[in-house]
């Protein structure tokens, strides 16, 4: 190739208006960065443009040769006279004028504009790695239209300085056979953070979110708080203990440059978004977020559940469901009376409680239909009942003390709704039992 260039100086760069590269700079890795498996990957995009001085450029392939077949012919020194192709040459080695080393040169891939084009994998020959690009069918490029060829995954390990990429265009109707020389400036790699993230950004406070990253060009990297040296880890990721909302910072250094990125992780109290019952399908439906542990009680049966779901159930002897969402700041409960939803006129009765270390906040809501009288009562001890409301639909909130004992069970208050029909007869009493909840599954 080098001798050919010397013999064909008259052909060089005659196509500067036909083929060009978008950016002729690449970052080069140094040995320390490679040892850290932290290499820089470059992209070179070549644009083939039909200028206004050419009516048409036509790529022909009458024999339907693939790029691999063309490359094989060229390696065997067989003539390729009637098939159009472009051949790129990347000089390899470790000298100042070289582009890439041979092994990493084989990793380069070419991306083309459409499936009409085919690319032969890189082949090492003499001091160049070459790629052949051709069009399987005839391709006509009209005036001021263009196509691109993008060289990707360029992991250049070579000294800083000036190098070249050569492109040979052959057998294209409308232009002469030409060789284009692209000067490529190799510059030192600087640290870059391509991604710094956590798939789970919000927890209930007892989870361990995993920080992950994709970087290049760095010799030193640290995550704070914690002073975690990322290059001592077996993989680009680390779990962090999160007991309050935190800001994590990834800092990189390399080649006298620095960069940083931030991820915010949040601790949120549990939130029960939905607890419902469909009498027709006999299904309980629930939806929550931010809880580290969820349990569902159907009557007297307890079970662990996921953050959202549905479950078909039989009406239990204690006709209520309770959903418990455990969190760091408080534990949240939602309870729903099932029998009231199955009456001829559905009566809705539910409660919502948040159990803090020293007190419990409980809120009951109800909505009745075709009722003459409604009495809402609640109890703290299960024996003494207090009349709290007589409205047909409403809500009632109550704050109760919780004994200051860390292992004390969560004592939920009980409540009931006594409804009288418009004709004077009574509906069944709707009772939400307020037992001591140990919730052992």
BAVO-706332 format. One line per field, with one value per residue (C-alpha): x, y, z; residue number from 1; residue in one letter. Coordinates in Angstrom, 1 decimal. Layout:
BEGIN
px <- [X, ...]
py <- [Y, ...]
pz <- [Z, ...]
seq <- [NUM, ...]
type <- [A, ...]
//
This chain:
BEGIN
px <- [0.0, 2.8, 4.6, 1.2, 0.7, 4.1, 3.4, 0.0, 0.6, -1.5, -4.6, -4.3, -7.0, -8.7, -11.9, -12.0, -15.4, -16.6, -15.5, -14.7, -14.6, -16.8, -14.2, -10.6, -9.6, -9.4, -8.4, -5.6, -5.3, -2.1, -0.9, -2.1, -5.6, -5.6, -4.6, -7.6, -9.9, -10.9, -10.2, -11.5, -13.7, -13.7, -15.9, -15.0, -17.8, -17.0, -19.5, -19.6, -21.3, -22.1, -21.3, -23.0, -20.2, -21.1, -24.4, -24.6, -22.3, -23.3, -22.1, -22.4, -22.2, -23.2, -21.9, -23.6, -20.3, -20.3, -17.7, -16.0, -15.8, -14.3, -11.7, -10.7, -10.2, -8.0, -5.9, -5.4, -4.5, -7.4, -8.9, -12.1, -12.9, -16.7, -17.7, -17.7, -16.2, -14.5, -11.5, -10.3, -6.8, -5.8, -2.0, -1.2, 1.8, 3.3, 5.1, 4.2, 2.6, 0.5, -3.2, -3.8, -2.2, -3.1, -5.2, -7.4, -7.7, -9.5, -12.2, -13.2, -16.6, -18.2, -21.8, -23.5, -26.5, -28.7, -28.7, -27.9, -24.3, -22.0, -18.7, -15.9, -14.3, -10.9, -8.0, -4.4, -2.0, 1.5, 1.3, -2.4, -5.8, -8.2, -12.0, -14.0, -17.4, -19.6, -23.2, -24.8, -27.3, -26.8, -26.7, -27.2, -26.2, -27.8, -26.4, -26.1, -27.1, -24.8, -24.2, -22.1, -19.8, -19.1, -16.1, -16.9, -15.2, -11.8, -9.7, -6.5, -3.4, -0.7, 1.5, 0.0, 0.6, -0.5, -1.6, -3.7, -6.5, -6.6, -9.7, -9.6, -12.7, -12.7, -15.0, -17.6, -19.3, -19.1, -15.8, -12.2, -10.6, -9.1, -7.3, -8.3, -5.9, -7.5, -5.1, -6.1, -4.9, -4.3, -4.9, -4.5, -7.6, -9.3, -11.6, -15.2, -18.3, -20.7, -23.2, -23.5, -26.8, -28.8, -31.8, -33.4, -33.3, -35.9, -36.2, -38.0, -34.8, -33.6, -32.6, -29.2, -29.4, -26.6, -24.6, -23.3, -21.1, -19.5, -16.3, -13.3, -9.9, -9.5, -6.5, -8.1, -11.8, -13.6, -17.1, -18.0, -19.2, -17.4, -14.2, -14.7, -11.8, -13.7, -10.6, -10.4, -13.9, -14.3, -17.0, -18.2, -20.9, -21.3, -24.2, -24.6, -26.4, -29.1, -30.8, -31.4, -31.5, -28.0, -26.0, -23.3, -20.5, -18.2, -14.9, -12.4, -8.8, -6.5, -4.1, -4.2, -8.0, -10.9, -14.6, -17.5, -21.1, -23.8, -26.5, -29.2, -30.7, -33.8, -35.4, -39.2, -41.8, -44.0, -47.1, -50.1, -51.7, -54.6, -56.3, -59.6, -61.9, -63.8, -66.8, -67.7, -64.2, -63.6, -60.2, -58.2, -56.2, -53.3, -50.6, -47.8, -44.4, -41.3, -41.9, -39.1, -41.5, -45.2, -47.7, -51.3, -53.8, -57.0, -59.1, -56.7, -54.3, -51.1, -48.7, -45.9, -46.7, -45.0, -45.5, -48.5, -50.8, -54.2, -55.4, -58.6, -59.9, -62.8, -64.8, -63.1, -64.9, -63.4, -64.4, -61.6, -58.2, -55.3, -52.2, -49.0, -46.1, -43.0, -40.8, -38.0, -40.0, -43.3, -45.2, -48.4, -51.6, -54.7, -57.7, -60.9, -64.2, -65.2, -68.8, -70.0, -69.0, -71.2, -74.5, -77.4, -76.3, -72.5, -71.3, -67.6, -65.7, -61.9, -59.1, -55.6, -53.0, -49.4, -47.6, -44.7, -42.3, -44.3, -47.8, -50.3, -52.3, -55.5, -58.0, -61.3, -63.4, -66.9, -69.4, -72.9, -76.0, -79.7, -79.2, -81.5, -79.1, -75.3, -73.2, -69.4, -67.7, -64.1, -62.4, -58.9, -59.1, -61.7, -64.3, -65.2, -66.8, -67.0, -69.6, -67.6, -69.8, -73.3, -73.0, -73.8, -70.5, -67.4, -64.0, -62.6, -59.0, -57.5, -54.1, -53.3, -50.2, -48.0, -46.0, -42.4, -41.0, -39.0, -40.4, -44.0, -46.5, -48.4, -51.8, -54.3, -57.6, -60.9, -63.9, -67.4, -70.1, -73.7, -76.1, -79.9, -81.7, -84.3, -87.1, -85.9, -84.2, -80.5, -77.5, -74.9, -72.5, -69.3, -66.5, -62.8, -61.1, -58.3, -56.2, -52.6, -50.7, -47.5, -47.5, -45.4, -45.4]
py <- [0.0, 2.5, 1.9, 2.2, 5.6, 6.7, 5.7, 7.3, 10.7, 12.3, 10.5, 11.6, 13.8, 14.5, 13.4, 15.8, 16.9, 13.4, 11.7, 13.2, 12.5, 14.3, 14.6, 13.7, 13.5, 10.3, 9.8, 7.2, 5.0, 4.6, 1.5, 2.2, 2.9, -0.4, -2.3, -0.8, -2.2, 1.4, 1.9, 4.8, 3.7, 6.1, 6.5, 7.8, 8.7, 8.9, 10.7, 10.0, 13.0, 13.5, 17.1, 19.2, 18.7, 15.0, 14.1, 10.6, 8.2, 4.6, 1.6, -1.5, -5.2, -7.3, -10.5, -9.9, -10.2, -9.8, -7.5, -10.7, -12.1, -8.8, -8.8, -12.4, -11.6, -8.6, -10.7, -13.3, -10.5, -11.3, -8.4, -6.7, -4.6, -4.4, -4.2, -0.9, -0.9, 1.3, -0.1, 1.6, 1.1, 1.7, 1.6, -0.5, -0.6, 1.2, 4.0, 7.6, 7.5, 4.4, 4.3, 1.2, -2.1, -5.1, -7.0, -4.1, -3.2, -6.4, -5.2, -2.3, -2.6, -0.7, 0.5, 1.4, 3.4, 0.5, -3.3, -2.7, -2.3, -5.1, -4.9, -7.4, -7.9, -6.3, -8.2, -7.7, -7.4, -6.0, -2.9, -2.1, -3.4, -3.1, -3.2, -3.5, -1.9, -2.6, -2.5, -5.8, -4.2, -1.3, 2.0, 5.4, 8.5, 11.6, 15.1, 16.4, 13.0, 11.1, 7.9, 7.3, 4.6, 4.7, 2.9, 2.0, 0.4, 2.0, 1.3, 3.0, 2.2, 4.3, 7.4, 10.9, 12.5, 12.5, 9.4, 8.6, 6.6, 5.8, 5.1, 3.7, 4.1, 1.8, 1.2, 3.8, 5.1, 8.9, 9.4, 8.3, 5.7, 7.6, 7.3, 9.6, 10.3, 11.4, 12.9, 11.8, 13.6, 11.4, 13.2, 11.9, 10.2, 12.2, 10.7, 10.4, 9.2, 7.7, 6.5, 6.7, 5.4, 3.1, 1.2, 1.7, 5.3, 5.2, 2.7, 2.3, 2.6, -1.0, -1.9, -1.8, 0.0, -0.8, 2.0, 1.3, 3.1, 3.1, 5.1, 5.5, 7.3, 7.4, 6.3, 7.1, 6.8, 7.3, 7.2, 9.5, 9.3, 6.1, 6.8, 3.7, 3.1, 1.8, 0.2, -2.2, -3.6, -6.8, -5.2, -1.7, -1.7, -1.5, -1.8, 0.9, 0.9, 3.6, 4.7, 8.3, 10.2, 10.6, 12.1, 9.9, 11.4, 9.6, 11.4, 10.5, 11.6, 11.0, 12.8, 16.0, 16.2, 15.5, 14.9, 13.9, 12.8, 12.6, 10.2, 11.0, 8.1, 8.7, 7.0, 7.4, 6.1, 3.2, 4.2, 2.0, 3.3, 0.8, -1.9, -3.0, -6.1, -7.1, -9.1, -10.4, -11.9, -12.5, -10.8, -8.6, -5.9, -4.0, -1.6, -0.1, 1.6, 2.1, -0.8, -3.3, -5.9, -6.4, -8.8, -9.4, -10.7, -12.3, -13.0, -14.7, -16.0, -14.0, -14.1, -12.2, -10.5, -8.4, -4.6, -5.0, -7.8, -9.5, -12.6, -14.7, -15.4, -17.1, -15.0, -15.6, -15.9, -12.6, -10.7, -8.2, -7.9, -6.0, -4.9, -4.1, -2.1, -2.0, 1.1, 2.8, 5.9, 4.1, 1.0, 1.6, -0.5, -0.5, -2.5, -3.1, -4.8, -7.4, -8.3, -4.7, -4.8, -7.9, -6.4, -5.6, -1.9, -2.0, -0.3, 0.7, 0.7, 1.0, 2.2, 3.5, 3.5, 4.6, 3.2, 5.4, 4.4, 6.2, 6.7, 5.5, 7.7, 6.0, 7.2, 5.5, 6.3, 5.0, 5.5, 4.1, 3.9, 4.1, 4.2, 5.8, 5.9, 5.3, 5.2, 5.0, 3.6, 2.8, 1.1, 1.1, -1.9, -4.0, -3.6, 0.1, 1.5, 5.2, 6.8, 9.1, 10.0, 9.6, 10.8, 8.4, 9.0, 10.5, 10.0, 10.0, 10.4, 9.4, 9.6, 7.0, 6.4, 3.5, 2.1, 3.0, -0.5, -1.4, -4.9, -4.0, -5.4, -2.9, -2.5, -1.4, 0.2, -1.5, 0.2, -0.7, 0.8, 0.2, 1.0, 1.0, 0.6, 3.2, 0.7, 0.5, -3.0, -3.3, -4.2, -6.5, -4.7, -3.9, -4.6, -3.9, -5.7, -4.0, -6.8, -6.8, -7.4, -9.5, -10.3, -13.3, -15.2]
pz <- [0.0, 0.9, -2.5, -4.3, -2.6, -3.7, -7.3, -7.5, -6.0, -8.8, -7.6, -3.9, -2.5, -5.9, -4.2, -1.3, -2.3, -2.6, 0.6, 3.9, 7.6, 10.1, 12.8, 12.3, 16.0, 18.1, 21.7, 22.3, 25.3, 27.3, 28.9, 32.4, 31.2, 29.2, 32.4, 34.1, 31.4, 31.0, 27.3, 25.1, 22.2, 19.2, 16.2, 12.7, 10.4, 6.6, 4.4, 0.6, -1.0, -4.7, -5.4, -8.0, -10.6, -10.9, -12.4, -10.9, -9.0, -9.7, -7.7, -9.8, -8.8, -11.8, -10.3, -6.9, -5.0, -1.3, 0.3, 1.6, -1.9, -3.2, -0.4, -1.1, -4.8, -3.9, -1.5, -4.3, -6.6, -8.9, -11.0, -9.7, -12.7, -13.0, -9.3, -7.3, -3.8, -1.2, 0.7, 3.9, 5.2, 8.9, 9.5, 12.6, 14.9, 17.9, 16.1, 16.3, 12.8, 13.4, 14.0, 16.1, 17.1, 15.1, 17.7, 18.6, 14.9, 14.4, 16.7, 14.5, 13.0, 10.1, 10.3, 6.9, 6.0, 4.9, 4.4, 0.7, 1.7, 3.0, 4.9, 5.0, 8.4, 8.9, 7.5, 8.6, 5.6, 5.7, 7.8, 7.3, 8.4, 5.6, 5.3, 2.0, 1.6, -1.4, -2.4, -3.3, -5.7, -7.9, -6.0, -7.7, -5.7, -7.2, -7.1, -3.5, -2.0, 0.3, 2.2, 5.3, 6.6, 10.3, 11.8, 15.4, 18.4, 17.6, 20.7, 19.6, 21.6, 20.0, 20.8, 20.5, 17.2, 13.5, 11.6, 8.5, 7.2, 3.5, 1.4, -2.1, -4.3, -7.3, -10.3, -9.5, -12.6, -12.8, -11.0, -11.6, -9.4, -6.5, -3.2, -0.3, 2.6, 5.9, 8.4, 11.9, 15.0, 18.0, 21.2, 24.8, 26.3, 29.0, 31.7, 30.6, 32.5, 29.9, 32.5, 36.3, 37.6, 39.8, 38.5, 41.9, 42.9, 45.7, 48.6, 51.8, 53.8, 54.4, 50.8, 49.1, 45.8, 43.3, 41.8, 38.3, 35.8, 32.4, 32.1, 29.9, 30.0, 33.8, 35.9, 39.2, 40.2, 43.5, 44.8, 47.8, 50.5, 51.4, 49.6, 47.3, 44.9, 41.8, 40.4, 43.3, 42.6, 40.6, 38.3, 37.6, 40.3, 44.1, 46.5, 49.1, 52.4, 52.3, 55.5, 54.4, 51.2, 49.8, 47.0, 45.6, 43.5, 41.0, 40.4, 37.7, 37.0, 34.1, 31.8, 34.0, 33.6, 35.9, 35.6, 38.0, 38.0, 40.7, 41.5, 44.1, 46.0, 48.1, 51.1, 51.1, 53.5, 52.3, 50.3, 49.9, 46.7, 46.4, 48.3, 46.7, 46.3, 43.2, 44.5, 41.0, 40.4, 44.1, 43.8, 46.1, 44.2, 45.8, 44.7, 46.7, 46.4, 48.5, 50.9, 51.7, 53.1, 52.2, 53.9, 53.2, 55.8, 54.4, 57.5, 59.8, 57.1, 56.6, 53.6, 52.0, 48.7, 46.0, 45.6, 43.4, 42.4, 42.5, 44.3, 44.1, 47.6, 49.3, 51.8, 55.2, 58.5, 59.5, 56.4, 56.1, 54.3, 55.7, 53.8, 55.8, 54.2, 56.3, 56.2, 58.1, 59.3, 59.9, 59.0, 57.0, 57.1, 54.9, 55.8, 53.9, 55.0, 52.4, 53.3, 52.9, 49.3, 48.7, 50.1, 47.8, 48.2, 48.5, 51.7, 51.7, 55.0, 55.1, 57.4, 56.9, 59.7, 60.1, 63.1, 64.3, 67.1, 69.8, 68.3, 65.8, 63.4, 62.1, 59.6, 58.8, 55.8, 54.8, 52.1, 52.4, 50.1, 50.9, 54.6, 57.2, 60.1, 60.3, 63.5, 63.4, 66.6, 67.5, 70.4, 71.8, 74.1, 72.2, 75.1, 75.3, 72.2, 71.5, 69.2, 66.9, 63.9, 62.6, 59.0, 56.1, 54.4, 56.0, 57.6, 61.1, 62.3, 65.7, 67.2, 69.8, 72.0, 71.5, 74.5, 74.2, 73.8, 70.7, 70.5, 71.4, 68.8, 66.7, 68.3, 65.7, 66.8, 66.0, 64.5, 63.3, 61.1, 62.1, 59.3, 59.2, 55.9, 54.7, 55.6, 59.2, 58.9, 59.8, 57.7, 59.1, 61.4, 59.4, 61.8, 61.2, 64.0, 65.7, 67.1, 68.2, 65.0, 65.3, 61.6, 61.8, 58.4]
seq <- [1, 2, 3, 4, 5, 6, 7, 8, 9, 10, 11, 12, 13, 14, 15, 16, 17, 18, 19, 20, 21, 22, 23, 24, 25, 26, 27, 28, 29, 30, 31, 32, 33, 34, 35, 36, 37, 38, 39, 40, 41, 42, 43, 44, 45, 46, 47, 48, 49, 50, 51, 52, 53, 54, 55, 56, 57, 58, 59, 60, 61, 62, 63, 64, 65, 66, 67, 68, 69, 70, 71, 72, 73, 74, 75, 76, 77, 78, 79, 80, 81, 82, 83, 84, 85, 86, 87, 88, 89, 90, 91, 92, 93, 94, 95, 96, 97, 98, 99, 100, 101, 102, 103, 104, 105, 106, 107, 108, 109, 110, 111, 112, 113, 114, 115, 116, 117, 118, 119, 120, 121, 122, 123, 124, 125, 126, 127, 128, 129, 130, 131, 132, 133, 134, 135, 136, 137, 138, 139, 140, 141, 142, 143, 144, 145, 146, 147, 148, 149, 150, 151, 152, 153, 154, 155, 156, 157, 158, 159, 160, 161, 162, 163, 164, 165, 166, 167, 168, 169, 170, 171, 172, 173, 174, 175, 176, 177, 178, 179, 180, 181, 182, 183, 184, 185, 186, 187, 188, 189, 190, 191, 192, 193, 194, 195, 196, 197, 198, 199, 200, 201, 202, 203, 204, 205, 206, 207, 208, 209, 210, 211, 212, 213, 214, 215, 216, 217, 218, 219, 220, 221, 222, 223, 224, 225, 226, 227, 228, 229, 230, 231, 232, 233, 234, 235, 236, 237, 238, 239, 240, 241, 242, 243, 244, 245, 246, 247, 248, 249, 250, 251, 252, 253, 254, 255, 256, 257, 258, 259, 260, 261, 262, 263, 264, 265, 266, 267, 268, 269, 270, 271, 272, 273, 274, 275, 276, 277, 278, 279, 280, 281, 282, 283, 284, 285, 286, 287, 288, 289, 290, 291, 292, 293, 294, 295, 296, 297, 298, 299, 300, 301, 302, 303, 304, 305, 306, 307, 308, 309, 310, 311, 312, 313, 314, 315, 316, 317, 318, 319, 320, 321, 322, 323, 324, 325, 326, 327, 328, 329, 330, 331, 332, 333, 334, 335, 336, 337, 338, 339, 340, 341, 342, 343, 344, 345, 346, 347, 348, 349, 350, 351, 352, 353, 354, 355, 356, 357, 358, 359, 360, 361, 362, 363, 364, 365, 366, 367, 368, 369, 370, 371, 372, 373, 374, 375, 376, 377, 378, 379, 380, 381, 382, 383, 384, 385, 386, 387, 388, 389, 390, 391, 392, 393, 394, 395, 396, 397, 398, 399, 400, 401, 402, 403, 404, 405, 406, 407, 408, 409, 410, 411, 412, 413, 414, 415, 416, 417, 418, 419, 420, 421, 422, 423, 424, 425, 426, 427, 428, 429, 430, 431, 432, 433, 434, 435, 436, 437, 438, 439, 440, 441]
type <- [X, X, X, X, X, X, X, X, X, X, X, X, X, X, X, X, X, X, X, X, X, X, X, X, X, X, X, X, X, X, X, X, X, X, X, X, X, X, X, X, X, X, X, X, X, X, X, X, X, X, X, X, X, X, X, X, X, X, X, X, X, X, X, X, X, X, X, X, X, X, X, X, X, X, X, X, X, X, X, X, X, X, X, X, X, X, X, X, X, X, X, X, X, X, X, X, X, X, X, X, X, X, X, X, X, X, X, X, X, X, X, X, X, X, X, X, X, X, X, X, X, X, X, X, X, X, X, X, X, X, X, X, X, X, X, X, X, X, X, X, X, X, X, X, X, X, X, X, X, X, X, X, X, X, X, X, X, X, X, X, X, X, X, X, X, X, X, X, X, X, X, X, X, X, X, X, X, X, X, X, X, X, X, X, X, X, X, X, X, X, X, X, X, X, X, X, X, X, X, X, X, X, X, X, X, X, X, X, X, X, X, X, X, X, X, X, X, X, X, X, X, X, X, X, X, X, X, X, X, X, X, X, X, X, X, X, X, X, X, X, X, X, X, X, X, X, X, X, X, X, X, X, X, X, X, X, X, X, X, X, X, X, X, X, X, X, X, X, X, X, X, X, X, X, X, X, X, X, X, X, X, X, X, X, X, X, X, X, X, X, X, X, X, X, X, X, X, X, X, X, X, X, X, X, X, X, X, X, X, X, X, X, X, X, X, X, X, X, X, X, X, X, X, X, X, X, X, X, X, X, X, X, X, X, X, X, X, X, X, X, X, X, X, X, X, X, X, X, X, X, X, X, X, X, X, X, X, X, X, X, X, X, X, X, X, X, X, X, X, X, X, X, X, X, X, X, X, X, X, X, X, X, X, X, X, X, X, X, X, X, X, X, X, X, X, X, X, X, X, X, X, X, X, X, X, X, X, X, X, X, X, X, X, X, X, X, X, X, X, X, X, X, X, X, X, X, X, X, X, X, X, X, X, X, X, X, X, X, X, X, X]
//
